[in-house]
Amino acid sequence: MRRVWAVIGALALVVTVAPVAHTGASFTAQAVSPGGTTTTAVLPPPAVAAESSAMGLAQLSWDEPTIRPEVASTFTVERTIDGQTTAIDVGDGLTGDGMTVPPLGLAATPVTQISANLSSCAIAGGEVYCWGGSLFMSGPDAENVWTPMRMLGELEGHVATRVSVGPHHACAVADGAAYCWGNNTLGRLGDGTMTSRLAPAKVGGALAGKVVTDISAGASGTCAVADSRAYCWGDGGLGQLGDGLGQWSLVPVAVRGALEDTDVTSIATGSATSCAVVEGAAYCWGWNAAGQLGDDTRVNRMMPVAVSTEGVLGGLVVTQVAVAERHSCALAAARVFCWGENVYGRLGDGTVASSDVPVAVDTSGVLAGREVTAVTLGSRYGCALAGGRPFCWGANSSGERGDGAATGDRLAPVAVTAISGTVTDFTAGGSTRALSSRGWPAVGARGVRAVSAMARRRAR
């Protein structure tokens, strides 16, 4: 499918049409105002060719007077090839802010999962949509995407269940297979090359024939769980591939050592550190300069080591791990435990003392009596989901915490404000985003973002 953007003055139309593989094709777009005024424009093939990008995005525009500044009640798009005209059904749309948008992707379907870093991706109706500056690329291939765009390539036609966004690339799990796209200079995409890709490509190699259930895109590479085993690819110079070699790999390699004969349930990778949940315990490997492996050392590990259970994690069953640049956290017994560097209050324990072993995130304040169901980390902060509400701690120079404060570190969790509805999923990276039961992301500057009933308006 090829996405076409059509702009009539201040009125914007967003439609999805089939790829144009014939030079005789043209598009006709028509918008009708509530008062009955009609504006029509013919979009010739040269416009498609001139604006088509490597991602399959074609931007089309024409000079016509705006028929109404806020919204058109109905609109149609037709495609003509060799004299044969086909009407494209775009249905009702969402309205507001001078735009009319058909109910495609995030506009119509509740979002089930979201991931963010410097760019963002979400799953809606089994399809992956991404948006943000430079969309995982740099240099002449970089493209800013201001509204969610459906990712196609080899992912098209497959039902996505997981998506993960790193600072330079993104990956998804769809129908039990892994797909990645973006910057591939370190072999982050796992396709056996170092060729960057704007469209998703299937990850093969050791993952071929296996059922992938989880994936995590980090700064220097990627890790996944397939058939209950852990696999990583990309830069391994600090041990972040976990295979004991300390080398790059352009294709997935199995994580060795303590994870070889165990069942891995989930995985997370950060800057150059990775962690996994293995039979209710947390194991980490890779870079350890700040104690982010949690094994009571500052030694880099080429293969997984167990996170210390000598203290607060003793006897608890770990259900999730989260990894940032210089700290890591685990969810166990409905509480959060963190370790690593504690500048800015990253560990959330009410202090700024770093720790090479897990410490408990403070529950004497807003988390008192609440059961935490998920944890996510940004580079200088952390957030927990409890009772359908997000709570964050740590740095706030860019409003990361979403608590309404302009500045000031928080050494213990504070409540994220101005989110209506029950939050069902959230993520942190370059910023934090969250989803509520309404399935619609409400956008904040660089802090928490949530799906809010107040953000959704239908055209009827």
C-alpha positions as CSV (number, residue, x, y, z in Angstrom):
1,M,0.0,0.0,0.0
2,R,1.1,3.5,-0.7
3,R,0.1,6.4,1.5
4,V,-0.9,9.6,-0.2
5,W,-1.2,13.0,1.5
6,A,-3.4,15.5,-0.2
7,V,-3.6,19.1,0.9
8,I,-6.4,21.6,-0.1
9,G,-5.3,25.0,1.3
10,A,-5.7,24.6,5.1
11,L,-7.7,21.4,4.6
12,A,-5.6,18.2,4.7
13,L,-6.7,14.8,3.6
14,V,-4.8,11.6,4.4
15,V,-5.7,8.5,2.4
16,T,-4.2,5.1,1.7
17,V,-4.3,3.8,-1.9
18,A,-2.7,0.9,-3.8
19,P,0.7,1.4,-5.3
20,V,0.8,3.1,-8.7
21,A,2.8,0.8,-11.0
22,H,1.6,2.4,-14.2
23,T,2.6,5.7,-15.8
24,G,-0.9,6.3,-17.0
25,A,-2.3,6.7,-13.5
26,S,-3.8,9.8,-12.0
27,F,-5.7,10.7,-8.8
28,T,-8.8,12.9,-8.4
29,A,-9.5,14.2,-4.9
30,Q,-12.8,15.9,-4.0
31,A,-13.8,17.6,-0.7
32,V,-17.4,18.7,0.0
33,S,-18.1,21.3,2.8
34,P,-21.2,21.0,5.0
35,G,-22.7,23.8,2.9
36,G,-22.3,21.8,-0.3
37,T,-19.4,23.6,-1.8
38,T,-17.1,21.2,-3.7
39,T,-13.4,21.5,-4.4
40,T,-11.9,19.1,-6.9
41,A,-8.2,18.5,-7.9
42,V,-6.6,16.2,-10.4
43,L,-3.2,14.8,-9.3
44,P,-1.1,13.7,-12.3
45,P,1.6,11.0,-12.3
46,P,4.5,13.5,-12.3
47,A,3.4,14.7,-8.8
48,V,3.5,11.1,-7.5
49,A,7.0,10.5,-9.0
50,A,8.4,13.8,-7.9
51,E,7.4,13.4,-4.2
52,S,7.6,9.7,-3.7
53,S,10.1,8.8,-1.0
54,A,12.0,5.6,-0.2
55,M,9.4,4.7,2.4
56,G,6.6,4.7,-0.2
57,L,5.2,8.0,1.0
58,A,3.9,10.2,-1.7
59,Q,3.0,13.8,-0.8
60,L,0.6,15.5,-3.2
61,S,-0.7,19.1,-3.2
62,W,-2.5,21.5,-5.4
63,D,-3.5,25.2,-5.3
64,E,-7.2,25.6,-4.7
65,P,-9.1,27.9,-2.4
66,T,-10.0,26.4,1.0
67,I,-13.7,25.5,1.0
68,R,-13.9,25.6,4.8
69,P,-11.1,26.2,7.2
70,E,-12.0,23.6,9.8
71,V,-13.5,20.5,8.1
72,A,-15.0,18.9,5.1
73,S,-18.0,16.7,5.8
74,T,-17.3,14.2,3.0
75,F,-14.5,13.6,0.6
76,T,-13.6,11.0,-2.0
77,V,-10.5,9.9,-3.9
78,E,-10.4,8.2,-7.2
79,R,-7.6,6.5,-9.2
80,T,-7.6,6.3,-13.0
81,I,-5.4,3.9,-14.9
82,D,-5.7,3.7,-18.7
83,G,-9.2,5.2,-18.6
84,Q,-10.4,2.8,-15.8
85,T,-11.5,4.8,-12.7
86,T,-11.6,3.1,-9.3
87,A,-13.2,4.8,-6.3
88,I,-11.2,4.6,-3.1
89,D,-13.4,4.3,0.0
90,V,-12.0,6.4,2.8
91,G,-15.1,6.5,4.9
92,D,-15.8,8.9,7.8
93,G,-12.9,10.9,9.3
94,L,-11.7,12.5,12.5
95,T,-11.9,16.2,12.5
96,G,-10.3,19.2,14.2
97,D,-7.5,21.6,14.0
98,G,-8.1,22.3,10.4
99,M,-7.7,18.7,9.3
100,T,-9.9,15.9,8.1
101,V,-8.4,12.5,8.5
102,P,-10.0,9.2,7.4
103,P,-10.3,6.5,10.1
104,L,-7.1,4.7,9.2
105,G,-4.6,3.2,11.7
106,L,-4.3,5.2,14.9
107,A,-7.3,7.4,13.9
108,A,-9.8,4.5,14.1
109,T,-8.3,1.5,15.9
110,P,-7.4,1.4,19.6
111,V,-3.7,1.2,20.2
112,T,-2.6,-2.0,22.0
113,Q,1.1,-1.3,22.4
114,I,3.4,1.7,22.2
115,S,7.2,2.2,22.2
116,A,9.3,5.4,22.1
117,N,12.8,6.7,22.0
118,L,13.8,9.6,19.7
119,S,10.9,8.4,17.5
120,S,7.8,6.6,18.4
121,C,5.9,3.5,17.1
122,A,2.5,2.0,18.1
123,I,0.5,-1.1,17.1
124,A,-3.1,-0.5,16.1
125,G,-5.2,-3.3,14.6
126,G,-2.2,-5.5,14.2
127,E,-0.4,-2.9,12.1
128,V,2.7,-0.8,13.1
129,Y,2.6,3.0,12.8
130,C,5.6,5.2,13.4
131,W,6.2,9.0,13.7
132,G,8.9,11.4,14.8
133,G,12.0,13.3,13.7
134,S,14.3,11.5,11.2
135,L,12.4,8.2,11.6
136,F,15.4,6.2,12.7
137,M,17.7,7.5,9.9
138,S,20.3,10.2,9.5
139,G,22.0,12.0,6.6
140,P,20.3,12.3,3.1
141,D,17.8,9.5,3.8
142,A,16.4,11.1,7.0
143,E,12.7,11.9,6.9
144,N,10.6,13.7,9.5
145,V,7.2,12.1,9.9
146,W,4.8,14.4,11.7
147,T,1.8,12.1,12.0
148,P,1.7,8.3,12.4
149,M,2.6,6.4,9.2
150,R,2.0,2.7,8.6
151,M,5.2,0.7,8.2
152,L,5.0,-1.6,5.2
153,G,7.9,-3.4,3.5
154,E,8.2,-7.1,4.4
155,L,5.9,-6.4,7.4
156,E,2.9,-5.8,5.3
157,G,0.2,-8.4,5.6
158,H,1.5,-9.7,8.9
159,V,-0.2,-9.1,12.3
160,A,2.1,-7.3,14.7
161,T,2.1,-8.1,18.4
162,R,5.2,-6.3,19.7
163,V,7.1,-3.2,18.7
164,S,10.3,-1.7,20.1
165,V,12.0,1.6,19.3
166,G,15.7,2.3,19.8
167,P,17.4,5.6,19.2
168,H,18.5,4.6,15.7
169,H,16.2,1.7,14.6
170,A,13.0,-0.1,15.4
171,C,11.9,-3.8,15.4
172,A,8.6,-5.6,15.5
173,V,7.3,-9.1,16.1
174,A,4.6,-10.1,13.7
175,D,3.1,-13.6,13.2
176,G,6.0,-15.0,15.2
177,A,8.8,-13.5,13.1
178,A,11.1,-10.5,13.7
179,Y,11.3,-7.4,11.4
180,C,13.6,-4.5,11.8
181,W,14.3,-1.2,10.0
182,G,16.4,2.0,10.4
183,N,20.1,2.7,10.8
184,N,22.1,-0.5,10.3
185,T,25.7,0.7,10.6
186,L,26.4,-1.7,13.5
187,G,24.3,-4.6,12.1
188,R,21.4,-3.6,14.3
189,L,18.8,-5.0,11.8
190,G,20.1,-8.5,11.8
191,D,19.7,-9.1,8.1
192,G,23.4,-10.0,7.4
193,T,24.2,-6.6,6.0
194,M,25.1,-3.1,7.2
195,T,22.6,-1.5,4.8
196,S,20.2,0.8,6.4
197,R,16.5,0.3,5.6
198,L,13.6,2.7,5.6
199,A,11.1,-0.2,5.3
200,P,10.9,-3.3,7.6
201,A,12.9,-6.3,6.6
202,K,12.6,-9.8,8.1
203,V,15.3,-11.0,10.5
204,G,16.5,-14.5,9.5
205,G,19.6,-16.5,10.4
206,A,19.3,-18.3,13.7
207,L,15.7,-17.0,14.1
208,A,14.5,-18.8,10.9
209,G,11.8,-21.3,11.7
210,K,11.5,-20.2,15.3
211,V,8.6,-18.4,17.0
212,V,9.7,-15.0,18.2
213,T,7.7,-13.7,21.2
214,D,9.6,-10.7,22.4
215,I,12.1,-8.1,21.0
216,S,14.0,-5.1,22.2
217,A,15.8,-2.5,20.1
218,G,18.8,-0.9,21.9
219,A,21.3,1.8,21.0
220,S,23.9,-0.6,19.5
221,G,22.0,-3.7,18.7
222,T,18.9,-5.8,19.2
223,C,17.8,-8.8,21.3
224,A,14.9,-11.2,20.9
225,V,13.3,-14.2,22.5
226,A,12.6,-17.1,20.1
227,D,11.4,-20.5,21.2
228,S,12.2,-19.5,24.8
229,R,15.8,-18.8,23.9
230,A,17.6,-15.4,23.9
231,Y,19.3,-14.1,20.7
232,C,21.1,-10.8,20.1
233,W,22.8,-9.1,17.1
234,G,24.7,-5.9,16.4
235,D,27.7,-4.4,18.3
236,G,29.1,-6.9,20.8
237,G,32.3,-5.1,21.8
238,L,31.2,-4.7,25.4
239,G,29.6,-8.1,25.7
240,Q,26.1,-7.0,24.9
241,L,25.4,-9.9,22.6
242,G,26.0,-12.3,25.5
243,D,27.7,-15.0,23.4
244,G,31.1,-14.7,25.1
245,L,33.0,-13.5,22.0
246,G,32.8,-9.7,22.4
247,Q,32.5,-9.1,18.6
248,W,29.9,-7.7,16.2
249,S,27.4,-9.9,14.5
250,L,25.3,-9.0,11.6
251,V,22.9,-11.9,12.2
252,P,21.3,-13.2,15.4
253,V,23.5,-15.3,17.7
254,A,22.4,-17.3,20.7
255,V,23.0,-15.9,24.2
256,R,25.2,-18.4,26.0
257,G,26.2,-19.4,29.5
258,A,23.5,-19.3,32.1
259,L,20.7,-18.8,29.6
260,E,21.5,-21.8,27.3
261,D,19.3,-24.4,29.0
262,T,16.6,-22.3,30.5
263,D,13.3,-20.7,29.4
264,V,13.6,-17.0,28.7
265,T,10.3,-15.2,28.9
266,S,11.2,-11.6,28.2
267,I,14.2,-9.4,27.2
268,A,15.3,-5.8,27.3
269,T,18.4,-4.0,25.9
270,G,19.6,-0.5,26.5
271,S,22.7,1.4,25.5
272,A,25.1,-1.5,25.7
273,T,23.6,-3.6,28.4
274,S,20.9,-6.3,28.1
275,C,18.8,-8.2,30.7
276,A,16.3,-11.0,30.6
277,V,13.8,-12.7,32.8
278,V,14.7,-16.4,33.1
279,E,12.4,-18.7,35.1
280,G,11.5,-15.9,37.5
281,A,15.0,-14.5,37.9
282,A,16.8,-11.5,36.3
283,Y,20.1,-12.0,34.4
284,C,22.1,-9.2,32.7
285,W,25.2,-9.0,30.5
286,G,27.3,-6.4,28.7
287,W,28.5,-3.0,29.8
288,N,28.7,-2.5,33.6
289,A,30.6,0.8,34.2
290,A,27.8,2.0,36.5
291,G,26.8,-1.3,38.1
292,Q,23.8,-1.7,35.8
293,L,24.2,-5.5,35.7
294,G,23.3,-5.7,39.4
295,D,25.8,-8.4,40.2
296,D,27.7,-6.3,42.8
297,T,30.6,-5.5,40.5
298,R,31.6,-2.9,37.9
299,V,33.0,-5.6,35.5
300,N,31.7,-5.9,32.0
301,R,30.2,-9.4,31.3
302,M,30.5,-11.2,28.0
303,M,27.8,-13.7,29.1
304,P,24.8,-13.4,31.5
305,V,25.2,-13.1,35.2
306,A,22.5,-13.3,37.8
307,V,21.2,-10.1,39.3
308,S,22.0,-10.2,43.0
309,T,19.3,-11.7,45.2
310,E,21.3,-11.3,48.5
311,G,19.2,-8.2,49.4
312,V,15.7,-6.9,48.5
313,L,15.2,-9.3,45.6
314,G,15.8,-12.4,47.7
315,G,13.0,-14.9,47.3
316,L,11.0,-12.8,44.8
317,V,9.8,-13.8,41.4
318,V,10.9,-11.4,38.7
319,T,8.3,-10.8,35.9
320,Q,9.8,-8.0,33.9
321,V,13.1,-6.2,33.4
322,A,13.8,-2.7,32.0
323,V,17.2,-1.4,30.9
324,A,18.4,2.2,30.2
325,E,21.9,3.6,29.7
326,R,23.3,3.5,33.2
327,H,20.6,1.8,35.3
328,S,18.3,-1.1,35.2
329,C,15.1,-2.2,37.0
330,A,13.0,-5.3,37.6
331,L,9.4,-5.8,38.5
332,A,8.8,-8.4,41.3
333,A,6.0,-9.0,43.7
334,A,4.2,-5.9,42.3
335,R,7.1,-3.7,43.3
336,V,10.0,-2.1,41.4
337,F,13.6,-2.7,42.2
338,C,16.5,-0.8,40.5
339,W,20.3,-0.7,40.4
340,G,23.1,1.2,38.8
341,E,23.8,4.9,38.7
342,N,21.6,7.1,40.8
343,V,22.4,10.6,39.6
344,Y,19.1,12.6,39.2
345,G,17.4,10.0,41.5
346,R,17.2,7.4,38.7
347,L,16.7,4.5,41.1
348,G,13.7,6.1,42.8
349,D,14.7,5.0,46.3
350,G,14.7,8.4,47.9
351,T,18.4,8.9,47.7
352,V,21.1,9.7,45.1
353,A,23.4,6.9,46.2
354,S,24.3,4.6,43.3
355,S,24.0,0.8,43.9
356,D,25.6,-2.2,42.3
357,V,22.8,-4.4,43.6
358,P,19.0,-3.9,43.5
359,V,17.3,-1.3,45.8
360,A,13.6,-0.9,46.3
361,V,11.8,2.0,44.6
362,D,10.2,4.1,47.4
363,T,6.6,3.0,48.2
364,S,6.1,5.4,51.2
365,G,4.5,8.1,49.0
366,V,2.3,7.9,45.9
367,L,2.9,4.2,45.4
368,A,1.8,3.2,48.9
369,G,-0.7,0.4,48.7
370,R,-0.5,0.2,44.9
371,E,0.4,-2.9,42.9
372,V,2.8,-2.1,40.1
373,T,2.1,-3.9,36.8
374,A,4.9,-2.5,34.5
375,V,8.1,-0.5,34.6
376,T,9.8,1.5,31.9
377,L,13.1,3.5,31.9
378,G,14.4,6.6,30.1
379,S,18.1,7.5,30.2
380,R,17.8,9.6,33.3
381,Y,14.5,8.6,34.9
382,G,12.0,5.7,35.4
383,C,8.3,5.2,35.5
384,A,5.9,2.6,36.9
385,L,2.4,1.7,36.0
386,A,0.1,1.0,39.0
387,G,-3.7,0.9,39.1
388,G,-3.9,2.2,35.6
389,R,-1.9,5.3,36.4
390,P,1.7,6.1,35.6
391,F,4.2,7.3,38.3
392,C,7.7,8.6,37.5
393,W,10.9,9.6,39.2
394,G,14.3,11.0,38.3
395,A,15.4,13.9,36.1
396,N,12.9,16.4,34.6
397,S,15.0,18.8,32.5
398,S,12.6,18.3,29.5
399,G,9.4,17.4,31.5
400,E,10.1,13.7,31.3
401,R,8.2,12.9,34.4
402,G,5.0,14.6,33.3
403,D,4.1,15.8,36.8
404,G,3.6,19.4,35.8
405,A,6.9,20.6,37.4
406,A,9.1,22.6,35.1
407,T,12.4,21.5,36.7
408,G,13.8,19.6,39.6
409,D,14.8,16.0,40.2
410,R,12.5,13.7,42.0
411,L,14.2,11.0,44.2
412,A,11.0,9.1,44.7
413,P,7.9,8.5,42.5
414,V,5.4,11.3,41.7
415,A,2.1,11.0,39.9
416,V,1.9,11.8,36.2
417,T,-0.8,14.5,35.8
418,A,-3.5,15.4,33.2
419,I,-4.1,11.9,31.9
420,S,-7.8,10.8,31.7
421,G,-8.7,7.1,31.3
422,T,-7.0,4.0,32.4
423,V,-3.4,3.7,31.1
424,T,-2.9,0.2,29.6
425,D,0.7,0.5,28.2
426,F,3.5,3.0,28.4
427,T,7.1,3.5,27.4
428,A,10.1,5.7,28.1
429,G,13.1,6.6,26.0
430,G,13.9,10.1,24.7
431,S,10.4,10.9,26.2
432,T,7.6,8.9,27.8
433,R,4.4,7.9,26.2
434,A,1.4,6.1,27.6
435,L,-1.8,4.5,26.4
436,S,-5.2,4.6,28.1
437,S,-8.2,2.4,27.7
438,R,-9.4,4.7,25.0
439,G,-6.6,3.7,22.7
440,W,-5.7,7.3,21.5
441,P,-2.3,9.0,22.3
442,A,-2.6,12.5,23.8
443,V,0.7,14.3,23.0
444,G,2.8,16.2,25.5
445,A,6.0,18.1,24.9
446,R,8.7,15.6,25.9
447,G,7.0,13.9,28.9
448,V,4.3,11.3,29.5
449,R,1.9,10.8,26.6
450,A,-1.4,9.0,27.1
451,V,-4.5,7.8,25.3
452,S,-7.2,10.1,26.4
453,A,-10.9,10.3,25.8
454,M,-10.6,14.0,25.6
455,A,-8.2,13.7,22.6
456,R,-10.7,11.7,20.5
457,R,-13.2,13.4,18.2
458,R,-15.3,11.7,15.5
459,A,-16.8,13.2,12.4
460,R,-20.4,12.4,12.1
